[in-house]
Amino acid sequence: MRRRLLWHGVLLFLLGLLVGIAVPAFRNPRMGLTAHVGTVLSGIVLWLAGAAWDELRLSARATAATFWSGLFANYVNAAALVAAAMLGTSRSTPIAGAGFAGTAVQEAMVDALLYGGAVVTFAWCGLLLWAFRGRE
C-alpha cells in the first residue's frame, strides 16, 4: 500500500502539472488554476501519506479503509476541480467561479463531487490522526 500511495501521489502530481498547461484552454481559466494547484497538492498529500505509511497503527480493516479513502478523496477532489474549470460552474466555488455558471445538471454534478470528496477527505484525515495516535 505504501508504494501504491507513492505511485498515485506522483501520478496526481503529474496530472496537476498537465492541468497547469491546459489552464488557458478551460472555460474558466481562474478555476483551471485552482484545479492545477489543487491537483498538485493532492499528489503531494498522497505522496506524504505514502512516505509515512509504515508509521500507521491500525487494524488490517482500518488500514484498507484509510488507503482507499485517501485515494478516492484525492482523485475525486481533483476531478471535481477540473470539471468545474471545464464546465464553468460556480455554485460551490463562488470565488474562483465568479462570473461563470454551468447548467443545473453541471452544477449539481460538480457539487456532488466536491461535497462527496470533502466528506471522504475529512474521514481520511480522521483515520490518519487515529493511526498516528499515541507514542511508539
Steps between C-alpha positions, in 0.01 A plus 500: 500500500786735577649471152159531337432823690838633393425404138156661505647809665748542216225431243269765649792743518570439130131537412498829691794623295316406181190683622726803547597486133131492404394795720447742207280247319246461781165676482596663831880544507498628859331179610753316281777651710316383811473151347873504418605598853243269663606198295870561559427534872294178498797320350734637764260402778476143370876486463545616860244247624690230315831616646356476853295185435720267704436713811124430501362288782170358378324169460508341155145615434567859610822501297306404187236766573771761545673402175184496286347812652825689436510398137130564448496839669802638319397380154140617544611841626734540203233387254246739653731799462585412141131449419417838655766664282388321185129561551523846652295416807500730799236405756747316726798716407367857500840672518687306230178458302387863517334609177440146377208259527438152372171332426300367795625147428863615476475696823339202677770263371786723615326560834463125555866440417626785719280417799556125467875550475497734799309255721740217415800733547385581855452129571845424357660768717325357804629152418854634457484688829376184671777298335772738624367519856704432809864420545708229338 
